[in-house]
């Protein structure tokens, strides 16, 4: 009994479940991919605008906790990333 109490007391109070951890990893990967795509934008002011926009969107939705909402936002973010990548590809051709 004492060992169990010691083991659980070492965990931080806000320990994520496996599902939450996996979603968090998806969100962080999406954020990194968006920032990497934005680096390809040739115009400095457009690049700054997009970087600020992405940062604000992720900050604004940071407190979301409902699974369906988070999944929907990840889907929307991936669609926006694909649109940005398409636009950049067209601009290069």
Secondary structure by P-SEA (a helix, b strand, c coil): caaaaaaaaacccccccaaaaaaaaaaaaaaaaaaaaaaacccaaaaaaaaaaaaaaaaaacccccaaaaaaaaaaaaaaaaaaaaaaaaaac
